[in-house]
Amino acid sequence: MSETNVATGMRYLDPAALARLKDLGLAARLVVEGLYAGRHRSPHRGFSVEFAEHRQYTPGVDPRHLDWKILGKRDRLYVKQYEEQTNLRCYLLLDASRSMGYRHDGPMTKFEYACYCTASLAYLMQAQRDAFGLITFAQRVLTHIPPRQGKAHVGVVMETLESMGPPPPDADGQTDLPATLHELAETIKRRALVVVLSDLFSSASDADELLDAIGHLRHRKHEVVVLQVLDPAERTFPFEDAGQIQDVETGRLVAADAQAVRRHYLEAIKQYLDTIRIGCARRDVSYAMTDTDEPFATFLSTYLSRRQHGWT
């Protein structure tokens, strides 16, 4: 990778923001296998790495792991239980669909905001020596970079983010987010932390279908984090004088009574966000929502701090 490309690929790394985030210790907040303490402790006990404790023998347990020395002291059979030490594997799933290219009057599109969050998380994973990968998607999976460690890998991820750019408003196609998540649930074989960065808007589904897809990832034993990024206008609908409304997923213009549409829209978006929030909680999925007028470093810092205290 050339020096020019490295510099170009660093657009989404804000040094001041990263310095603030690093103090929180990302691995202690988003770790799948346990609290970070130099290495991650896996809850999946194996017999290959490090002794953890004894437990009483029960029929069916491999007798090769019996501790015969304990038998003479306690007159009972005990086996050695071991603790696997593993590094965190993380997949960053970035929505690059047309709706993510939306910006009303804020400083950046939802996609650019999500890129800053993605870049920050990737950098921090690297700082903690964790493996991370990047998957971008719209109508289909666009990019699949498998999890790896190291500074060079950060450069690959940053170059990928930089080369994509925000999706144009006239981008082709619609997004079936649930179908994509179902596909990825089957594609990602090894247990991992899966972070979804998206506005969660999909023209081919409703909230229940989306939650089913998120639940599929949990069913595959992944730790799932959903970070929803919205534009402030999508929460407040400030289009009181608008005579036409454009669907950000389909691009179609629809004539409308703006006041009536605003009232119904605000009711619908509140119900949708509540359904997503409650549905994620019921599926043991960590969820946080932000919009693009909140500094991304503040959003991530607040979220990670919340995770530190065990709040999802």
C-alpha positions as a printed Julia matrix, in Angstrom:
312×3 Matrix{Float64}:
   0.0     0.0    0.0
   1.48    3.33  -1.04
   1.9     6.26   1.35
  -0.58    8.21  -0.75
  -3.17    5.47  -0.44
  -2.62    5.19   3.3
  -3.19    8.92   3.72
  -6.27    8.78   1.54
  -7.65    5.86   3.49
  -7.41    7.75   6.77
 -10.25   10.15   6.02
 -12.61    8.49   8.46
 -10.12    8.38  11.34
 -10.58   11.44  13.54
  -7.5    11.46  15.85
  -9.18   13.49  18.6
 -12.23   11.26  18.59
 -10.16    8.09  18.6
  -8.09    9.32  21.53
 -11.27    9.88  23.5
 -12.68    6.48  22.61
  -9.5     4.57  23.32
  -9.59    5.55  26.97
 -12.81    3.6   27.35
 -11.15    0.32  26.4
 -13.33   -1.03  23.61
 -12.7    -4.66  24.37
 -14.03   -4.29  27.9
 -17.35   -3.11  26.48
 -17.99   -5.07  23.33
 -16.18   -8.28  24.13
 -17.94  -11.51  23.21
 -15.83  -13.99  25.13
 -15.53  -12.14  28.44
 -13.82   -9.12  29.91
 -10.6    -8.03  28.26
  -7.54   -8.59  30.39
  -4.65   -8.78  27.95
  -6.42  -11.74  26.38
 -10.09  -12.7   26.16
 -11.42  -15.52  28.29
 -13.83  -17.74  26.42
 -16.97  -19.04  28.11
 -16.62  -22.11  25.91
 -14.46  -24.44  27.98
 -12.07  -26.67  26.07
  -9.18  -28.87  27.07
  -6.45  -27.36  24.96
  -5.05  -24.24  26.52
  -5.07  -23.4   30.19
  -6.22  -25.13  33.38
  -9.14  -23.36  35.04
 -10.58  -25.51  37.84
 -11.71  -28.98  38.91
 -15.26  -30.22  38.69
 -16.78  -33.48  39.8
 -16.83  -36.26  37.25
 -20.16  -37.18  35.66
 -20.83  -40.11  33.3
 -20.18  -39.21  29.7
 -17.22  -36.91  30.35
 -14.01  -37.95  28.61
 -12.12  -40.03  31.25
  -8.78  -38.89  29.82
  -9.2   -35.67  31.77
  -9.63  -37.35  35.15
  -7.25  -36.04  37.8
  -6.07  -39.19  39.59
  -4.11  -37.2   42.16
  -7.31  -35.66  43.49
  -8.91  -39.11  43.82
  -6.56  -40.03  46.65
  -7.3   -36.83  48.58
 -11.06  -36.54  48.15
 -12.14  -40.11  47.43
 -14.15  -38.83  44.47
 -13.49  -38.54  40.77
 -12.74  -35.06  39.42
 -11.83  -33.86  35.96
  -9.67  -30.92  35.0
 -11.65  -28.13  33.39
  -9.75  -25.89  31.02
 -10.3   -22.39  29.8
  -9.76  -21.46  26.19
  -8.06  -18.15  25.53
  -9.12  -16.46  22.34
  -9.04  -13.11  20.64
 -12.23  -11.37  19.73
 -13.45  -11.75  16.15
 -15.63   -8.92  14.93
 -17.59   -8.33  11.74
 -18.55   -4.75  10.95
 -21.66   -4.83   8.74
 -22.1    -1.5    6.96
 -25.28   -0.6    5.08
 -24.41    1.12   1.79
 -27.93    1.24   0.36
 -29.48    4.28  -1.3
 -31.28    5.47   1.84
 -27.93    5.73   3.65
 -26.92    8.46   1.19
 -29.62   10.77   2.51
 -28.74   14.15   4.04
 -31.28   16.89   4.73
 -29.29   19.89   5.98
 -26.77   18.27   8.3
 -23.0    18.07   7.92
 -22.89   14.55   6.44
 -24.94   11.7    5.05
 -25.94    8.74   7.16
 -23.44    6.64   5.24
 -20.57    9.01   5.99
 -21.53    9.07   9.66
 -21.65    5.26   9.74
 -18.25    5.18   8.03
 -16.75    7.3   10.8
 -18.2     4.91  13.38
 -16.97    1.88  11.43
 -13.47    3.31  11.05
 -13.27    4.15  14.75
 -14.35    0.66  15.79
 -11.89   -0.93  13.35
  -9.02    1.16  14.63
  -9.85    0.34  18.23
 -10.13   -3.37  17.46
  -6.67   -3.18  15.96
  -5.35   -1.35  19.02
  -6.67   -4.2   21.18
  -5.16   -6.8   18.82
  -8.54   -8.18  17.91
  -9.47   -9.53  14.49
 -12.05   -7.54  12.57
 -13.6    -7.71   9.14
 -15.81   -5.49   7.03
 -18.92   -6.43   5.09
 -20.74   -3.77   3.09
 -24.09   -4.36   1.46
 -26.94   -2.76  -0.47
 -29.12   -4.95  -2.71
 -26.49   -7.62  -2.09
 -23.16   -8.02  -0.36
 -20.76   -5.56  -1.99
 -17.57   -6.15  -0.01
 -16.51   -9.0    2.24
 -13.17   -8.51   3.98
 -12.54  -11.42   6.39
 -11.43  -10.69   9.97
  -7.71  -10.15  10.41
  -5.42   -8.33  12.78
  -2.79   -5.67  12.28
  -2.19   -2.14  11.09
  -2.01   -3.17   7.44
  -5.51   -4.6    7.75
  -6.77   -1.28   9.13
  -5.38    0.34   5.99
  -7.28   -2.1    3.78
 -10.54   -1.37   5.59
 -10.0     2.4    5.47
  -9.22    2.33   1.75
 -12.38    0.33   1.16
 -14.51    2.83   3.08
 -12.89    5.75   1.3
 -13.36    4.26  -2.15
 -17.06    3.64  -1.69
 -18.3     7.17  -1.03
 -21.9     7.92  -0.06
 -24.55    6.18  -2.16
 -26.02    8.65  -4.7
 -29.74    9.51  -4.38
 -30.41    7.95  -7.8
 -28.62    4.68  -7.02
 -30.27    1.66  -8.58
 -32.27   -0.9   -6.7
 -33.96   -1.37  -3.38
 -32.71   -2.98  -0.21
 -33.94   -6.18   1.37
 -32.08   -5.85   4.65
 -33.6    -8.93   6.33
 -32.61  -11.15   3.38
 -29.06   -9.82   3.56
 -28.82  -10.45   7.3
 -30.23  -13.97   6.88
 -27.58  -14.62   4.23
 -24.81  -13.31   6.45
 -26.06  -15.36   9.41
 -25.41  -18.45   7.31
 -22.14  -17.11   5.89
 -20.43  -16.19   9.17
 -19.58  -19.62  10.53
 -17.44  -18.95  13.59
 -18.92  -17.27  16.62
 -18.21  -13.55  16.5
 -19.25  -10.08  17.51
 -21.44   -8.75  14.7
 -21.96   -4.98  14.61
 -24.67   -3.76  12.23
 -24.47   -0.09  11.21
 -27.58    0.88   9.29
 -30.62    3.13   9.19
 -32.63   -0.13   9.28
 -34.81    1.08   6.41
 -35.74   -1.63   3.94
 -38.29   -1.35   1.16
 -38.99   -5.07   1.13
 -39.8    -5.74   4.78
 -41.35   -4.6    8.02
 -39.93   -4.4   11.54
 -40.9    -7.97  12.42
 -39.08   -9.39   9.4
 -36.01   -7.35  10.25
 -36.09   -8.54  13.86
 -36.4   -12.15  12.69
 -33.22  -11.68  10.64
 -31.4   -10.12  13.59
 -32.62  -13.03  15.7
 -31.14  -15.41  13.13
 -27.7   -13.97  13.89
 -28.3   -14.54  17.61
 -29.5   -18.07  16.9
 -26.12  -18.71  15.29
 -24.56  -17.79  18.67
 -23.16  -14.44  17.56
 -23.08  -11.46  19.87
 -25.04   -8.82  17.98
 -24.86   -5.04  18.26
 -27.21   -2.86  16.21
 -26.23    0.79  15.77
 -29.0     2.64  13.97
 -28.07    5.88  12.2
 -30.77    8.36  11.16
 -30.89   11.86   9.77
 -32.56   14.32  12.19
 -35.19   15.06   9.54
 -36.22   11.42   9.58
 -37.17   11.79  13.22
 -38.78   15.24  13.1
 -40.16   15.49   9.52
 -39.65   19.25   9.05
 -41.29   19.32   5.59
 -44.41   21.31   6.41
 -44.68   22.97   2.99
 -43.71   20.01   0.88
 -46.13   19.08  -1.88
 -44.19   15.97  -2.88
 -42.28   13.4   -0.88
 -39.54   11.15  -2.24
 -39.1     7.6   -0.98
 -35.39    7.3   -0.17
 -35.34    3.58  -1.02
 -37.37    3.59  -4.28
 -36.78    7.16  -5.42
 -40.47    7.61  -6.31
 -42.11   11.03  -5.86
 -45.51   10.98  -4.19
 -47.94   13.92  -4.0
 -49.1    14.47  -0.44
 -50.86   16.69   2.09
 -47.72   17.53   4.05
 -49.47   18.2    7.37
 -51.39   14.95   7.32
 -48.34   13.03   6.15
 -46.21   14.57   8.9
 -48.68   13.54  11.58
 -48.95    9.98  10.34
 -45.22    9.75   9.68
 -44.26   10.8   13.21
 -46.63    8.22  14.64
 -45.27    5.54  12.34
 -41.59    6.28  12.94
 -42.11    6.29  16.7
 -43.87    2.95  16.54
 -41.17    1.55  14.25
 -38.29    2.67  16.48
 -40.05    1.38  19.59
 -40.63   -1.98  17.91
 -36.97   -2.25  16.92
 -35.74   -1.23  20.37
 -38.03   -3.61  22.25
 -37.48   -6.42  19.75
 -33.71   -6.18  20.08
 -33.96   -6.25  23.87
 -36.11   -9.38  23.75
 -33.54  -11.08  21.54
 -30.65  -10.1   23.79
 -29.28   -7.79  21.1
 -27.54   -4.58  22.11
 -29.17   -1.61  20.38
 -28.4     2.09  20.17
 -29.8     4.8   17.92
 -28.27    8.11  16.91
 -28.67   10.77  14.26
 -26.11   12.62  12.23
 -26.22   15.84  14.22
 -24.75   14.05  17.26
 -20.92   13.92  17.14
 -20.04   10.33  16.34
 -17.37   10.25  19.05
 -19.96   11.29  21.63
 -22.34    8.61  20.42
 -19.72    5.86  20.56
 -18.34    7.02  23.89
 -21.79    7.06  25.45
 -22.66    3.67  24.02
 -19.42    2.01  25.12
 -19.7     3.52  28.58
 -23.21    2.13  28.83
 -21.93   -1.3   27.83
 -19.25   -1.05  30.49
 -21.95   -0.8   33.13
 -23.87   -3.73  31.7
 -26.67   -1.73  30.1
 -27.75   -2.79  26.62
